Structures are given as C-alpha cells and as structure tokens.
Amino acid sequence: MARDSFAGYAPLYEQIILAAADNPDLVARVLDTPAGAHWSLPLLAATHDLVLSEPGLELAAVYRGASDADPVPLFLEMVHDRWDEVAERMLTRHIQTNECGRTAVLGPVLTWLAAGTDHPVARLDVGTSAGLTLLADRYRLDYGAFGATGPVDSPVVIPCAVTEGLPPIAGELPDLAANVGIDRDPIDITNEKDRRWLVACTWPGTGRTERTAAALDLAQRHPPDVREGDAVADLGAAIATLPDDAAVIITTSWVVGYFDTPTRAAFGQALVEVARDRPIAWVAMEGAGVADEVAQAAAAEAPHATDRSWDVSVMTVTYLHKTRAEHCQLGDVHHHGQSMAWRAPDAPDELWTTA
C-alpha cells in the first residue's frame, strides 16, 4: 500500500510505513492484534491520534511540518515505548476517512444529474460518518482553469485537477430538496476525542489534516443531517423520509469497498427494493470493480469490472426503476478528490430524466 497509495502523495507516511514493514518487532506486535488491524492505516491513525493529543511531541512537530527531524526513529520509538496506548486505539477505533475532498469529484455529478430532471433532487449519503461530504455546497471546489464551485470565502478549499473531459462545473451546486446521511456508527462532531480521531485518520503532509479540521469546525456551525442507520437494513426507511416528488440520488464514497461479498450483494438487492417504488440514481466512488459487482446484483447484464490497477478509483452511476437497471462509468477519480477524468455521457439515462 505504501508504494501505491502514499508514493508521490504522502511521502512522510511512505517513509514511515516502509521502515515499519522492515521492523520485525513492530510487525510481530501488529500481527498479534485482531486481523482487522493487520494493515497500515490502523497503525498510522492510532499513532497519529496519540500525536495529536500531545502537540508538544517532536513527532507532532514533524507531522505539522514544523520540524525537519527524521520521522522514522521518532515513530518507531513512540510505537515501541507506548505500544499499549497505540494498540488500544487500534482495537477500539476503526478507520473512518470522512474525506471532505471527495466532494470535488461529486460536485459535477450532482450538477449533471440535477440538470437532467425537472423534479427536485434529494440526496442520501450512505456511510456518511460525520457527514462532512454533506456540506459540499459550503466548500470552495477549485478546478483551476475549468472553474470553481461554491463560496469564495469558504474556510475549506478543495483543489481538484481535471485530467480529462469537460465536467459540468457550475458556480453553485444545485439546491437539494433533502440532503441526508446515514451511518451505522455516526461520529459525534461535538465530542473532542471523536473529532480528533477523524483528523487522525488523515495523512500528514498532504493538507488533508488541516482541511479536515476546518471542515469539522464548519460542521459544528452548520450541522449536517446525519442519522444512525445500516446501509442494507435501513436503506428503504431512509429513502422513505425523502420528499415524495424528489428524484433520489444515493451516494457512496469509498464505503462499499469495505463491505464483504455477501453484504455487497445484499446492498445491491436493497437498491432494487427501494427502486420498485421510485427511480433512483446510485452514484458510487469506489475502487475499480466494486460498484460493478454490486450492480450485477441489480442487473444481470451490468458490465464486468474493467481491467485496471487496484489503486485506481472509479466513479459510476447505476440507475434503477421497477425492473430496469442501467450502469455506466463516469470517469476515474482520485480517492481523496485530488483529480478527476470525466467521461460521462452528454446526458443522464432516460430512467433518470423521466423520473
């Protein structure tokens, strides 16, 4: 993961995790934890959380960019000396990368879909965590020469490079008749430790740490509508709360990839069930093949995953209504919203436009 996800993007974490992988003592300690913690992000987030709780540490200064000290010995020493504290976080917390940067690749899709219907548009964000992506209209989404969306004075500025195509970038995102998120374990943004954990799940040296903190401050002033609910069992009930005359967009951003295979199939069937009564458009930003797998549970003729590197993320839309389903790819996107290659059709599918 270090070479694929961190290289050229998060050099501090790349350096640390490669050194950690070559440390037999640390590897043995990690492997002694439950299987769910046997990857790099739980260790990195747990240590980052400890660092954030003690800003006077030298490693904290390195993470903030205020020190040029070598992070590797500082990291290894902290994990060795304070393993019980690190392990406790790894065992009691789970990764919730509530990345507000993902709104940069979502914004043009919302604009594109809203322009394709005469109905009001309502959105349900599944796996919303603290709901930071629900605040897309309060962020400044900056696409460089292609334009920008959102208030110019927003404390949260999200740059996104357009590498291909001409995405529909508007000055403002469309008004939503409802903008709701559900999560099995919502983050309480008024709880200091929960807020800190969300920041800890970001990667130092990428700008995400500071941006997430600013987004959390914004969320405290403008609380998003986040409700407790399961992605499968409670999907229908959540959709039922949306305005009856609204065209419904369901969004997931790097959530379904964490589902096991049976849960992905169950989610696909849940989409089919809610679409029996009203048209929906499921917009997914996930790893290559993830949305395709779910779409196959909704439509037998949905295309199979394309042959891509595992670390490429794909933006897709699946339209469902009654017994019909259509699935298409909208483009490739960076998993934190850094870039977007737009390949959407000129207009949404007729299942959406006739909603």
C-alpha positions as CSV (number, residue, x, y, z in Angstrom):
1,M,0.0,0.0,0.0
2,A,2.9,2.4,0.8
3,R,4.2,2.3,-2.8
4,D,0.8,2.5,-4.4
5,S,-1.2,4.9,-2.3
6,F,1.4,7.0,-0.5
7,A,4.1,7.4,-3.2
8,G,4.2,10.8,-4.7
9,Y,1.3,11.9,-2.5
10,A,2.1,11.3,1.2
11,P,5.9,10.9,1.3
12,L,6.0,11.1,5.1
13,Y,3.7,8.1,5.5
14,E,5.5,6.3,2.7
15,Q,8.8,6.7,4.5
16,I,7.4,5.6,7.9
17,I,5.4,2.6,6.7
18,L,8.3,1.2,4.6
19,A,10.5,1.4,7.7
20,A,7.8,-0.2,9.9
21,A,7.5,-3.1,7.5
22,D,11.2,-3.8,7.9
23,N,11.0,-3.7,11.8
24,P,10.4,-7.3,12.9
25,D,9.3,-6.3,16.5
26,L,6.7,-3.9,15.2
27,V,5.4,-6.4,12.6
28,A,5.1,-9.1,15.3
29,R,3.1,-6.7,17.5
30,V,0.7,-5.7,14.8
31,L,0.2,-9.4,13.8
32,D,-0.7,-10.1,17.4
33,T,-3.7,-7.8,17.1
34,P,-7.1,-9.0,15.6
35,A,-7.0,-9.5,11.8
36,G,-8.9,-6.3,11.1
37,A,-5.9,-4.3,12.3
38,H,-3.4,-6.1,10.1
39,W,-2.9,-3.3,7.6
40,S,-1.1,0.1,7.6
41,L,-3.9,2.6,8.3
42,P,-5.0,1.4,11.8
43,L,-1.4,1.7,13.0
44,L,-0.8,5.0,11.4
45,A,-4.1,6.5,12.5
46,A,-3.7,5.2,16.1
47,T,-0.2,6.8,16.3
48,H,-1.4,10.0,14.7
49,D,-4.2,10.2,17.3
50,L,-1.7,9.9,20.1
51,V,0.5,12.6,18.4
52,L,-2.5,14.9,18.1
53,S,-3.3,14.5,21.8
54,E,0.2,15.7,22.7
55,P,1.2,18.6,20.3
56,G,4.4,19.2,22.2
57,L,6.0,15.9,21.0
58,E,8.7,16.2,18.4
59,L,6.9,13.8,16.1
60,A,3.9,16.2,16.3
61,A,6.1,19.0,15.0
62,V,7.2,16.8,12.2
63,Y,3.6,15.9,11.3
64,R,2.7,19.6,11.3
65,G,5.6,20.4,9.0
66,A,7.3,22.5,11.8
67,S,10.3,20.2,12.1
68,D,12.7,18.6,9.6
69,A,13.7,15.8,12.0
70,D,13.7,12.3,10.6
71,P,10.3,10.9,11.4
72,V,11.2,7.2,11.2
73,P,13.1,6.9,14.5
74,L,10.6,9.1,16.3
75,F,7.7,7.0,15.0
76,L,9.4,3.7,15.9
77,E,10.4,4.9,19.3
78,M,6.8,6.1,20.1
79,V,5.2,2.9,18.9
80,H,7.7,0.8,20.9
81,D,7.5,2.8,24.1
82,R,3.8,3.4,24.1
83,W,2.5,0.3,22.4
84,D,-0.3,-0.2,24.8
85,E,-1.8,3.2,24.0
86,V,-1.4,2.7,20.3
87,A,-2.8,-0.8,20.4
88,E,-5.8,0.3,22.5
89,R,-6.7,2.8,19.7
90,M,-6.2,0.1,17.0
91,L,-8.6,-2.2,18.9
92,T,-11.3,0.2,19.8
93,R,-11.4,2.5,16.8
94,H,-12.0,1.8,13.1
95,I,-10.8,3.8,10.1
96,Q,-13.4,6.4,9.1
97,T,-11.8,8.5,6.4
98,N,-14.5,11.2,6.3
99,E,-12.7,13.0,3.5
100,C,-14.3,16.2,2.5
101,G,-12.1,16.4,-0.6
102,R,-14.3,13.8,-2.2
103,T,-16.9,16.4,-2.7
104,A,-14.8,17.8,-5.5
105,V,-15.4,14.8,-7.7
106,L,-19.0,14.5,-6.5
107,G,-19.9,18.1,-7.3
108,P,-20.0,17.9,-11.1
109,V,-22.1,14.7,-10.9
110,L,-24.8,16.4,-8.8
111,T,-24.8,19.3,-11.3
112,W,-25.1,16.9,-14.2
113,L,-27.9,14.8,-12.7
114,A,-29.9,17.9,-11.5
115,A,-29.8,19.4,-15.0
116,G,-31.3,16.1,-16.4
117,T,-34.6,16.2,-14.5
118,D,-37.5,18.7,-13.9
119,H,-38.0,17.2,-10.4
120,P,-36.5,18.5,-7.2
121,V,-33.4,16.4,-6.3
122,A,-32.8,14.7,-2.9
123,R,-29.6,13.0,-1.8
124,L,-29.0,10.2,0.6
125,D,-25.3,9.6,1.5
126,V,-24.7,6.1,2.8
127,G,-21.8,5.5,5.2
128,T,-21.6,9.2,5.9
129,S,-19.6,9.0,9.1
130,A,-19.6,12.6,10.5
131,G,-21.4,13.9,7.4
132,L,-18.6,16.1,6.1
133,T,-19.4,15.3,2.4
134,L,-23.0,16.5,3.0
135,L,-21.5,20.1,3.3
136,A,-20.3,20.1,-0.3
137,D,-22.2,23.3,-1.0
138,R,-20.3,25.1,1.7
139,Y,-16.8,24.3,0.3
140,R,-14.9,26.0,-2.4
141,L,-14.3,23.4,-5.1
142,D,-11.4,24.7,-7.2
143,Y,-10.9,23.1,-10.7
144,G,-8.2,25.5,-11.8
145,A,-8.7,26.7,-15.4
146,F,-12.0,24.8,-15.6
147,G,-13.7,27.0,-13.0
148,A,-14.8,26.8,-9.3
149,T,-17.9,25.9,-7.4
150,G,-19.1,27.3,-4.0
151,P,-18.5,30.3,-1.8
152,V,-15.3,32.2,-2.5
153,D,-14.8,32.9,1.3
154,S,-15.2,29.3,2.4
155,P,-12.7,28.2,5.0
156,V,-12.5,24.8,3.2
157,V,-10.8,25.0,-0.2
158,I,-10.5,21.8,-2.2
159,P,-8.3,21.8,-5.4
160,C,-9.1,19.1,-8.0
161,A,-7.2,18.7,-11.2
162,V,-9.3,17.8,-14.3
163,T,-7.2,15.5,-16.3
164,E,-9.7,14.6,-19.0
165,G,-13.0,15.7,-20.3
166,L,-15.2,18.7,-19.6
167,P,-17.1,18.2,-16.4
168,P,-20.1,20.4,-15.8
169,I,-18.7,22.9,-13.3
170,A,-21.2,25.4,-12.0
171,G,-20.8,28.4,-9.8
172,E,-23.0,26.8,-7.2
173,L,-24.2,23.2,-6.6
174,P,-27.9,22.6,-7.2
175,D,-30.3,23.1,-4.4
176,L,-31.4,19.8,-2.8
177,A,-34.9,19.1,-1.5
178,A,-33.2,16.9,1.1
179,N,-29.6,16.2,2.0
180,V,-29.4,13.3,4.4
181,G,-26.7,10.9,5.5
182,I,-26.9,7.5,7.3
183,D,-24.1,5.6,9.1
184,R,-24.1,2.5,11.3
185,D,-21.9,4.3,13.8
186,P,-22.1,8.1,13.2
187,I,-19.3,10.3,14.6
188,D,-20.3,12.8,17.2
189,I,-18.6,16.0,16.0
190,T,-19.2,17.7,19.4
191,N,-17.0,15.0,21.1
192,E,-13.4,16.1,21.2
193,K,-12.0,12.6,21.0
194,D,-14.2,11.7,18.1
195,R,-13.2,14.9,16.2
196,R,-9.6,14.2,16.9
197,W,-9.9,10.6,15.6
198,L,-11.3,11.8,12.3
199,V,-8.3,14.1,11.9
200,A,-6.0,11.3,12.9
201,C,-7.3,9.2,10.0
202,T,-6.0,11.7,7.6
203,W,-2.4,11.7,6.3
204,P,0.0,14.4,7.5
205,G,1.9,16.4,4.8
206,T,-1.0,16.2,2.3
207,G,-3.0,19.2,3.5
208,R,-5.9,16.9,4.5
209,T,-5.2,17.2,8.2
210,E,-5.7,20.9,8.3
211,R,-8.6,20.8,5.8
212,T,-10.5,18.2,7.8
213,A,-10.1,20.2,11.0
214,A,-11.6,23.2,9.1
215,A,-14.4,21.1,7.8
216,L,-15.2,19.9,11.3
217,D,-15.4,23.5,12.5
218,L,-17.7,24.3,9.7
219,A,-19.9,21.3,10.5
220,Q,-20.2,22.4,14.1
221,R,-21.6,25.7,12.9
222,H,-23.8,24.1,10.2
223,P,-24.6,20.6,11.5
224,P,-25.3,18.1,8.7
225,D,-28.3,15.8,8.8
226,V,-26.7,12.6,9.9
227,R,-28.9,9.6,11.1
228,E,-28.0,6.3,12.5
229,G,-28.8,3.5,10.1
230,D,-27.5,0.4,8.4
231,A,-26.6,0.5,4.7
232,V,-28.8,-2.5,3.9
233,A,-31.4,-2.9,6.6
234,D,-32.3,0.8,6.9
235,L,-31.9,1.9,3.3
236,G,-35.6,1.7,2.5
237,A,-36.7,3.6,5.6
238,A,-34.2,6.3,4.9
239,I,-35.4,6.8,1.3
240,A,-39.0,6.9,2.6
241,T,-38.2,10.1,4.6
242,L,-37.2,12.0,1.4
243,P,-39.8,14.2,-0.4
244,D,-42.2,12.1,-2.5
245,D,-41.8,14.2,-5.6
246,A,-38.0,14.2,-5.5
247,A,-35.6,12.4,-7.8
248,V,-33.4,10.4,-5.5
249,I,-29.6,10.3,-5.6
250,I,-27.9,7.7,-3.4
251,T,-24.2,8.4,-2.9
252,T,-21.4,6.2,-1.6
253,S,-17.7,7.3,-1.4
254,W,-15.3,4.5,-0.7
255,V,-17.7,2.8,1.6
256,V,-18.9,-0.3,-0.3
257,G,-15.3,-1.4,-0.8
258,Y,-15.3,-2.2,3.0
259,F,-18.3,-4.5,2.6
260,D,-17.7,-8.2,2.3
261,T,-19.1,-10.0,-0.7
262,P,-22.4,-11.1,0.8
263,T,-23.0,-7.5,2.1
264,R,-22.3,-6.1,-1.3
265,A,-24.9,-8.4,-2.8
266,A,-27.4,-7.5,-0.1
267,F,-26.8,-3.8,-0.8
268,G,-27.5,-4.4,-4.5
269,Q,-30.7,-6.1,-3.6
270,A,-31.7,-3.3,-1.2
271,L,-31.2,-0.8,-4.1
272,V,-33.5,-2.9,-6.2
273,E,-36.2,-2.9,-3.5
274,V,-36.2,0.9,-3.0
275,A,-36.3,1.4,-6.8
276,R,-39.5,-0.6,-7.1
277,D,-41.5,2.4,-5.9
278,R,-39.4,5.3,-7.3
279,P,-36.5,5.9,-9.6
280,I,-33.0,6.2,-8.1
281,A,-29.5,7.0,-9.3
282,W,-26.8,5.4,-7.2
283,V,-23.6,7.4,-7.6
284,A,-20.6,5.4,-6.4
285,M,-17.0,6.5,-6.0
286,E,-15.2,3.2,-5.2
287,G,-12.3,1.0,-6.1
288,A,-12.3,-0.5,-9.6
289,G,-14.9,-3.3,-9.9
290,V,-16.6,-2.6,-6.6
291,A,-19.7,-0.8,-8.0
292,D,-19.8,-3.2,-10.9
293,E,-20.0,-6.1,-8.5
294,V,-23.0,-4.5,-6.7
295,A,-24.6,-3.5,-10.0
296,Q,-24.6,-7.1,-11.1
297,A,-26.9,-7.9,-8.1
298,A,-29.3,-5.3,-9.5
299,A,-28.9,-6.1,-13.3
300,A,-27.7,-9.3,-14.7
301,E,-26.3,-7.6,-17.8
302,A,-24.3,-4.9,-15.9
303,P,-20.7,-4.7,-17.3
304,H,-18.0,-6.5,-15.5
305,A,-15.2,-4.6,-13.9
306,T,-12.6,-3.1,-16.3
307,D,-9.0,-4.3,-16.2
308,R,-7.5,-1.5,-14.0
309,S,-4.8,-1.3,-11.3
310,W,-6.4,-1.9,-7.9
311,D,-5.5,1.6,-6.7
312,V,-7.4,3.3,-9.4
313,S,-10.8,4.6,-8.2
314,V,-13.8,4.7,-10.5
315,M,-16.9,7.0,-10.4
316,T,-20.1,5.3,-11.7
317,V,-23.8,5.7,-11.8
318,T,-26.4,3.0,-11.6
319,Y,-30.0,3.9,-12.5
320,L,-32.8,1.7,-11.2
321,H,-36.5,1.9,-11.6
322,K,-39.0,-1.0,-11.2
323,T,-37.4,-3.9,-13.1
324,R,-34.9,-1.9,-15.1
325,A,-31.3,-1.1,-14.3
326,E,-28.6,0.7,-16.2
327,H,-25.0,1.1,-15.1
328,C,-22.2,3.2,-16.6
329,Q,-18.9,4.7,-15.7
330,L,-18.5,8.4,-15.3
331,G,-14.7,8.5,-15.1
332,D,-11.6,7.8,-13.0
333,V,-11.1,9.8,-9.8
334,H,-8.5,10.1,-7.0
335,H,-9.7,8.5,-3.8
336,H,-9.3,11.8,-1.9
337,G,-10.6,14.1,-4.7
338,Q,-7.2,15.3,-5.9
339,S,-8.1,14.6,-9.6
340,M,-10.8,13.6,-12.0
341,A,-11.0,12.3,-15.5
342,W,-14.6,13.0,-16.7
343,R,-16.0,10.5,-19.2
344,A,-19.8,10.8,-18.6
345,P,-22.3,10.7,-21.4
346,D,-23.8,14.0,-22.6
347,A,-26.9,13.5,-20.5
348,P,-28.2,11.1,-17.8
349,D,-30.0,7.9,-18.7
350,E,-33.7,8.2,-19.5
351,L,-34.5,6.3,-16.3
352,W,-33.4,9.4,-14.6
353,T,-34.7,12.1,-16.9
354,T,-38.2,10.6,-16.9
355,A,-38.3,10.2,-13.1
